[in-house]
Amino acid sequence: MSAEKIKVNLKVNGEDVTYTINPEDTLLKALRANYNYDVKCGCEIGECGTCTVLLDGDAVKSCVTLAAACEGHEVWTDKGLGENDKLAARLQDAFVECGSVQCGFCIPGFIVAGVGYLKNIGNPDRKMIRNYVSGNLCRCTGYQKIIDAIEKVALEMERGEI
Amino acid sequence: MGAMNTKVIEAEYDYVKPASLDEALDILAEKENVKIYAGGTDLLVKLKMGADLGMDIMMDINGIEDLYGVDKTADGGLRIGAAEKIWNLETNADVIAMYPILSEAMHLMASVSVRNMATIGGNFCNASPVADTVGPCMCYGACVELKSKKGVRTVDATEFFLKPGVTVMEADEILTAIILPAPEENTGAAFTKMARVRPDIAKVSISCVIKRDGDAIKDCRMAMGSVAPKPLFLGDISAELAGKKMSAALIEETAQKVHDFVKPIGDHGTTAEYRKEMAHLIAKEILEKAWENSGGELA
């Protein structure tokens, strides 16, 4: 049984790209093999959430998403969001302002999940924020300041400031 | 595969993406060792953990139109496309209004980023004894719709599962939809799962739907997760309640029967003893809650 390389066309951070992949490659592997190092590789089995990306606007775990299945889909990572999306850039700043970052390994995933929350739900409701980012693990901060940052931006959205 | 797991998928396989259901059924009929990729949240984890699935072809069913949609059926029930994502279903107004504990169970599954990927058909076909969507579906009287080149058949959800990872599905079949009957008046439901933290896989779970007739039980259906080699429908114990007048004593008696009936195992999740003790406790709790939700009062 020989598995042949396949080409997959997708949009990554607003840019049309073609990746040459193996059928068993995950989206995480394909992204990192193409220099998207802001997408972190953690547990690799869908537990920790540091590899979270937006796939067609929804936060998903790229380590358990098949790259081949992303043909024609749109992917945004932490870095791309920060450079292209006002709301995401604001959330990144809020993480700094709230002191949400310690070692930083989980942060790209939290930013993407946070952007997913703000764009898809957006209420400044701490319980809902917690539920939305429950797929992301942080071993340093104790989560409070991360929730603070997402809530801060949600409140700004509610007041119409962004 | 040594002690160290590098999370590299060791299996080699071909990847195919049929454009239509007919094409998917052709592939299933003609090829051997085909596994279906829907959400991937179970399949890819299994592959990464080195499970030998005997898979030569991975068939990606995402985007096949016939597998999507949440539609009212002619008899007032709901037909849920198998490839619908859990998140889309738990937030669907019809699902919330008509089958509240199905929505609740989904809300308690894993995390949003996983529920954005995982599908209801996948939760059934993965056939884990823990599967959270299955208990509520069994209690609401759901059927699964299976299609192959030979035709369509529907199987009662309570008869779909055989053992861990194994269902009554033939190799050439695909699960196309979950079909739920119309909800009835004076019906109450409850769902509970025990887990260390909320997004965890359940140590033990229970679902219950009660149809009430005045102060008596017209019909009761209970199902449990993680207490048997498959999602367990408590058909006989539930059926014995039909026609009986509801009381605290009846609930206690039934909870004891559930406790005596289940034969859980101990694993990495928890011990067999814990599961058995909890079975008694949560059976009592959900019978009370489902009765209350049906509008009944406990004497």
Interface residues (C-beta under 8 A of the other chain):
Chain A: M1 S2 A3 E4 I6 P23 E24 T26 C43 E44 I45 G46 G49 T52 L55 D58 A59 V60 K61 C63 V64 T65 L66 A68 A69 E71 A113 G116 N131 Y132 V133 S134 G135 N136
Chain B: K7 I9 A11 E12 Y13 D14 Y15 K17 Y37 G40 T41 L44 V45 L47 K48 M49 D56 M58 D60 N62 W87 A110 S111 V112 S113 V114 N116 M117 R198 P199
